[in-house]
Amino acid sequence: MENVTTLTPLKQPIVFELEGFHVPLGQESLLFFLALLNYMVVLLGNGVVVGVIIFDKALHRPMFVMVGNLAVCDLLGGTAVLIRLMIYFLTGQKRIFYVSAIAQAFSVHTYVAAVQTILAAMAYDRYLAVCEPLRYNAVMTSARLVFSCVLAWLVALLCIGVLFALNVGTPLCGTTIKHVYCSNRSILRLACGPTPINNIYGLCMTWSLSTGTFLIIGFSYIRILHACIKQGRSDNSIRTKAFQTCAPHLIVYLLFEIASLIIVMSYRFSSVSQNIKKFLSIMLMIAPPTINPVIYGLVTKELRRSIIKQFTIRVTQKQSQRVNPFR
């Protein structure tokens, strides 16, 4: 007679336990400090970009409004992972409640999806600016700009919303999440049985979103390159404008794709340690939000000048208040 193992579904309140990193004894404080420093850089860099774009009316243009949306998205991704990571390093707390786990997983997936849709919207905007300069203001109106930004977020939220809606009612029989953060896949691995519908939708959604945004960005840059070659022969300013407006966007997109590729490749090699695989997996939520503000601040002249201008104004105002405290 065969032994039959019966899995008993868990009942709420469910408390998961994250596997986390294997941290050598005594290194917790150092890792907490590094995570805290990283989070401060993410907050400061993206916060400055968003703040400058809001307060400087000269930057209330499509390109910079979309950069502001990307900075907000980066804040979402960095916050979703780094806060939980800091708690783990500081207190050693691996337990996470079901609602918190779903919230973190939803935030992580929304970040990954929204980055792609926002970058696609930015690519279309750059295509219009370089290839259709005379029609640009007529096409990219304020209403169409708002529509583009809302659509980018809406597509991401809708895709991820459906993904998690399919998980509602799925019975779970395990509590150990073999990762350093919660994701849809890591939670579904704890299901009592197979989840084919969730898996098929997840694969189709990921492929469709990645392929769709890639095609939009690819089409935009092929047209931009064609315009630069065709018009740049008689006017070098076309190439200069294309480089100044498109280089930051292209670098950010390539950075995101390279980070994604590194994650996929790391799981193809069994010799790579689990700690390294886990570290590489969080790089997608840490590296772009840290580096993106630097890229836009250094390469985009108008944004860099505005940051310096706003900083100078604030410093001057504080010095004036110190000299005239009763003013």
C-alpha positions as CSV (number, residue, x, y, z in Angstrom):
1,M,0.0,0.0,0.0
2,E,1.4,3.4,-1.0
3,N,1.9,6.2,1.4
4,V,-0.1,9.3,0.5
5,T,1.0,12.7,1.7
6,T,-1.8,15.1,2.4
7,L,-1.0,18.8,2.2
8,T,-3.0,20.9,4.5
9,P,-3.7,24.5,3.3
10,L,-2.6,27.3,5.6
11,K,-5.2,29.5,7.2
12,Q,-4.9,33.3,7.8
13,P,-3.1,34.9,9.3
14,I,-0.2,33.5,7.3
15,V,3.3,34.4,8.2
16,F,6.1,33.7,5.7
17,E,9.8,33.4,6.4
18,L,12.3,34.8,3.9
19,E,15.3,32.7,3.4
20,G,17.5,35.8,3.1
21,F,21.3,36.0,2.7
22,H,23.8,33.8,4.4
23,V,25.4,36.6,6.4
24,P,28.8,35.9,8.2
25,L,28.7,36.5,11.9
26,G,29.5,40.1,12.8
27,Q,28.9,41.5,9.2
28,E,25.2,42.5,9.8
29,S,26.0,46.1,10.8
30,L,28.2,46.7,7.8
31,L,25.6,45.3,5.4
32,F,22.9,47.4,7.1
33,F,25.0,50.5,6.7
34,L,25.6,49.8,3.0
35,A,21.9,49.2,2.4
36,L,21.0,52.4,4.3
37,L,23.6,54.3,2.3
38,N,22.2,52.9,-1.0
39,Y,18.7,53.8,0.0
40,M,19.7,57.4,0.9
41,V,21.4,57.8,-2.5
42,V,18.2,56.5,-4.2
43,L,16.0,58.9,-2.1
44,L,18.3,61.9,-2.6
45,G,19.0,61.4,-6.3
46,N,15.4,60.7,-7.4
47,G,14.0,63.1,-4.9
48,V,16.1,65.9,-6.3
49,V,15.1,65.1,-9.9
50,V,11.4,65.0,-9.0
51,G,11.6,68.2,-6.9
52,V,13.6,70.2,-9.5
53,I,11.1,69.2,-12.3
54,I,8.2,70.2,-10.1
55,F,9.6,73.6,-9.0
56,D,11.3,74.7,-12.2
57,K,8.6,75.7,-14.7
58,A,11.2,75.7,-17.5
59,L,11.3,71.9,-17.1
60,H,7.5,71.4,-17.5
61,R,8.0,69.8,-20.8
62,P,7.2,66.3,-22.0
63,M,10.8,64.9,-21.8
64,F,11.3,66.1,-18.2
65,V,7.8,65.2,-17.1
66,M,8.5,61.6,-18.2
67,V,11.9,61.7,-16.5
68,G,10.0,62.7,-13.3
69,N,7.7,59.7,-13.8
70,L,10.7,57.4,-14.2
71,A,12.2,58.8,-11.0
72,V,9.0,58.1,-9.1
73,C,9.1,54.5,-10.4
74,D,12.7,54.2,-9.3
75,L,11.7,55.3,-5.8
76,L,9.0,52.6,-5.8
77,G,11.4,49.9,-6.7
78,G,14.2,50.9,-4.4
79,T,11.8,51.4,-1.4
80,A,10.1,48.0,-2.0
81,V,13.3,46.1,-1.6
82,L,15.8,48.1,0.4
83,I,13.5,48.8,3.5
84,R,12.9,45.1,4.0
85,L,16.6,44.4,3.4
86,M,17.6,46.9,6.1
87,I,15.2,45.4,8.6
88,Y,16.7,42.0,7.9
89,F,20.3,43.2,8.3
90,L,19.6,45.2,11.4
91,T,17.3,42.9,13.4
92,G,17.7,39.5,11.6
93,Q,13.9,39.5,11.2
94,K,13.0,37.1,8.4
95,R,9.3,36.8,9.1
96,I,6.8,38.8,7.0
97,F,3.0,38.8,7.1
98,Y,1.0,37.7,4.1
99,V,-0.4,41.2,3.4
100,S,3.1,42.7,3.6
101,A,4.5,40.0,1.3
102,I,1.8,40.6,-1.3
103,A,2.4,44.4,-1.0
104,Q,6.1,44.0,-1.6
105,A,5.7,41.5,-4.5
106,F,3.1,43.8,-6.1
107,S,5.4,46.8,-5.8
108,V,8.4,45.0,-7.2
109,H,6.4,43.7,-10.2
110,T,4.8,47.1,-10.8
111,Y,8.2,48.7,-10.8
112,V,9.6,46.3,-13.4
113,A,6.5,46.7,-15.6
114,A,6.3,50.5,-15.2
115,V,9.9,51.1,-16.0
116,Q,9.4,49.4,-19.4
117,T,6.2,51.2,-20.3
118,I,7.6,54.6,-19.2
119,L,10.8,54.1,-21.2
120,A,8.6,53.1,-24.2
121,A,6.6,56.4,-23.8
122,M,9.9,58.3,-23.6
123,A,11.2,56.7,-26.7
124,Y,8.1,57.7,-28.7
125,D,8.5,61.3,-27.3
126,R,12.1,61.4,-28.4
127,Y,11.1,60.1,-31.9
128,L,8.6,63.0,-32.3
129,A,11.1,65.5,-31.0
130,V,13.9,64.5,-33.4
131,C,12.0,63.2,-36.5
132,E,9.0,65.6,-36.4
133,P,10.4,68.8,-34.9
134,L,7.9,71.1,-36.7
135,R,4.9,69.1,-35.6
136,Y,6.2,68.2,-32.2
137,N,4.3,70.9,-30.2
138,A,1.1,70.2,-32.1
139,V,1.3,66.4,-31.5
140,M,2.7,66.3,-28.0
141,T,0.1,68.6,-26.3
142,S,-0.4,68.8,-22.6
143,A,-3.4,66.5,-22.9
144,R,-1.5,63.9,-24.9
145,L,1.4,64.1,-22.4
146,V,-0.9,63.4,-19.5
147,F,-2.5,60.6,-21.5
148,S,0.9,59.0,-22.3
149,C,2.0,59.1,-18.7
150,V,-1.3,57.7,-17.3
151,L,-1.4,55.0,-20.0
152,A,2.2,53.9,-19.1
153,W,1.2,53.5,-15.4
154,L,-2.2,52.0,-16.3
155,V,-0.8,49.3,-18.5
156,A,1.7,48.3,-15.9
157,L,-0.9,48.3,-13.0
158,L,-3.4,46.4,-15.1
159,C,-0.9,43.7,-16.1
160,I,0.3,43.2,-12.6
161,G,-3.2,43.6,-11.1
162,V,-4.5,40.7,-13.2
163,L,-1.4,38.7,-12.3
164,F,-2.1,39.0,-8.6
165,A,-5.9,38.7,-9.0
166,L,-5.3,35.2,-10.3
167,N,-3.6,34.3,-7.0
168,V,-6.6,35.1,-4.9
169,G,-7.9,32.0,-3.3
170,T,-4.8,29.9,-4.2
171,P,-4.3,27.6,-1.2
172,L,-0.7,27.8,0.2
173,C,0.9,24.9,2.0
174,G,4.4,26.3,2.7
175,T,5.8,29.3,4.6
176,T,9.5,29.5,3.6
177,I,10.2,31.9,0.7
178,K,13.5,31.0,-0.8
179,H,14.6,34.5,-1.7
180,V,15.5,37.8,-0.1
181,Y,12.3,39.5,-1.2
182,C,8.8,38.4,-2.1
183,S,7.7,38.0,-5.7
184,N,4.8,36.4,-7.4
185,R,6.8,33.4,-8.4
186,S,8.3,32.8,-5.0
187,I,4.9,32.9,-3.3
188,L,3.2,30.6,-5.9
189,R,5.9,28.0,-5.3
190,L,4.3,27.6,-1.8
191,A,1.0,26.6,-3.4
192,C,-0.5,23.2,-2.5
193,G,-0.9,22.2,-6.1
194,P,0.0,23.2,-9.6
195,T,-1.0,26.7,-10.8
196,P,-1.0,26.4,-14.7
197,I,-3.2,29.4,-15.4
198,N,-1.1,31.7,-13.2
199,N,2.1,30.4,-14.9
200,I,0.8,30.8,-18.4
201,Y,-0.5,34.3,-17.8
202,G,2.7,35.3,-16.1
203,L,4.8,34.1,-19.0
204,C,2.6,35.6,-21.7
205,M,2.3,38.9,-19.9
206,T,6.1,39.1,-19.4
207,W,6.8,38.2,-23.0
208,S,4.2,40.6,-24.4
209,L,5.3,43.5,-22.2
210,S,9.0,43.1,-22.9
211,T,8.6,42.5,-26.6
212,G,6.1,45.3,-27.1
213,T,8.2,47.9,-25.3
214,F,11.3,46.6,-27.1
215,L,9.6,47.1,-30.5
216,I,8.4,50.6,-29.7
217,I,11.9,51.6,-28.5
218,G,13.6,49.8,-31.4
219,F,11.3,51.5,-34.0
220,S,11.8,54.9,-32.4
221,Y,15.6,54.7,-32.5
222,I,15.8,53.2,-36.0
223,R,13.8,56.3,-37.2
224,I,15.9,58.6,-35.1
225,L,19.1,57.1,-36.5
226,H,17.7,57.4,-40.0
227,A,16.9,61.0,-39.5
228,C,20.3,61.8,-38.1
229,I,22.0,60.2,-41.1
230,K,19.7,61.8,-43.6
231,Q,19.5,65.3,-42.1
232,G,22.9,65.4,-40.3
233,R,24.8,65.7,-43.5
234,S,23.7,69.2,-44.0
235,D,23.1,70.2,-40.4
236,N,25.3,68.9,-37.6
237,S,23.0,70.4,-35.0
238,I,20.5,67.5,-35.7
239,R,23.1,64.9,-34.5
240,T,24.0,67.0,-31.5
241,K,20.3,67.4,-30.5
242,A,19.6,63.7,-31.0
243,F,22.6,62.8,-28.8
244,Q,21.7,65.2,-26.0
245,T,18.1,64.1,-25.8
246,C,18.4,60.4,-26.6
247,A,21.7,59.3,-25.0
248,P,20.4,59.4,-21.4
249,H,17.2,57.4,-22.3
250,L,19.2,54.8,-24.3
251,I,21.7,54.4,-21.5
252,V,19.0,53.9,-18.9
253,Y,17.2,51.4,-21.1
254,L,20.4,49.4,-21.8
255,L,21.2,49.5,-18.0
256,F,17.8,48.0,-17.2
257,E,18.2,45.3,-19.9
258,I,21.7,44.4,-18.9
259,A,20.6,44.0,-15.2
260,S,17.8,41.8,-16.4
261,L,20.1,39.7,-18.5
262,I,22.6,39.2,-15.7
263,I,19.8,37.9,-13.5
264,V,18.7,35.4,-16.1
265,M,22.3,34.3,-16.8
266,S,23.1,33.8,-13.1
267,Y,20.5,31.1,-12.8
268,R,21.9,29.2,-15.8
269,F,25.1,28.4,-13.9
270,S,24.8,26.0,-11.0
271,S,28.3,26.8,-9.8
272,V,27.3,30.3,-8.8
273,S,26.6,30.5,-5.1
274,Q,23.1,31.2,-3.8
275,N,24.2,34.4,-2.1
276,I,25.6,35.8,-5.4
277,K,22.4,34.8,-7.3
278,K,20.2,36.5,-4.7
279,F,22.5,39.6,-4.8
280,L,22.3,39.8,-8.6
281,S,18.5,39.4,-8.4
282,I,18.1,42.5,-6.3
283,M,20.4,44.5,-8.6
284,L,17.5,45.2,-10.9
285,M,15.7,47.1,-8.1
286,I,18.9,48.7,-6.7
287,A,21.3,49.6,-9.6
288,P,18.9,51.5,-12.0
289,P,17.3,53.6,-9.2
290,T,20.7,54.5,-8.0
291,I,22.4,55.3,-11.3
292,N,19.5,56.8,-13.3
293,P,19.4,60.2,-11.6
294,V,23.2,60.5,-12.1
295,I,22.9,59.7,-15.8
296,Y,20.2,62.3,-16.4
297,G,21.9,64.8,-14.1
298,L,25.2,64.5,-15.9
299,V,24.1,64.1,-19.6
300,T,21.1,66.4,-19.7
301,K,22.4,70.0,-19.6
302,E,19.0,71.6,-18.8
303,L,18.4,69.3,-15.8
304,R,21.9,69.7,-14.5
305,R,21.7,73.5,-14.8
306,S,18.4,73.6,-13.1
307,I,19.7,71.4,-10.2
308,I,22.6,73.8,-9.7
309,K,20.3,76.8,-10.0
310,Q,17.8,75.5,-7.5
311,F,20.6,74.5,-5.1
312,T,22.2,78.0,-5.4
313,I,18.9,79.7,-4.8
314,R,18.3,77.7,-1.6
315,V,21.8,78.3,-0.3
316,T,21.5,82.0,-1.0
317,Q,18.2,82.2,0.8
318,K,19.6,80.5,3.9
319,Q,22.6,82.8,4.0
320,S,20.3,85.8,3.6
321,Q,18.2,84.6,6.5
322,R,21.3,84.1,8.7
323,V,22.5,87.7,7.9
324,N,19.0,89.2,8.4
325,P,17.3,86.9,11.0
326,F,14.5,89.5,11.6
327,R,13.7,90.1,8.0
